[in-house]
């Protein structure tokens, strides 16, 4: 079984700083700006496409009736928006 790897934001900032040969302070500003751009794109347009990486999109999960797993009682689950990610072929090949 493959080990799960989690990169925290601080680790991403350190990576950006090393990769771009810039200070961690500047890397944090850049990383925050990129993440804000992704967020704003999803809010405004519902989709962000990063060529060679993948597509982020907002999908609406419709309201439905679910079950409480502890009691089996039926519950109404409201409609909600969720963020989906579809990796590019290039990214899929890189991780395999």
Steps between C-alpha positions, in 0.01 A plus 500: 500500500626844406590735786291817523698822468366833622668829411411777742482862385824585680674217313361628170635848583842352579494308170408813303777697674763237414372435147485871410808594706307766692441575867233312694328836557471558123402137442217539754372810320508317166341181637224699672436694177474181293262339750290818514484498120380138497237582762382812317483314169281231656276760663466716186507245219445162664807358324877546491703322231876463549645358178727205573369471857122462500161661541330614817123543477204570726222243482166513675415190697118488504294466816415141583379272775778324687525276803661554835754214508465460877121485525386424145265800524428681173633856484467777244839599357488851351639602160859617516784606273819293496836549329607224261845448348572317175874448439647549154632203308850639553454506880347150501798364308747679729362342817477147358 
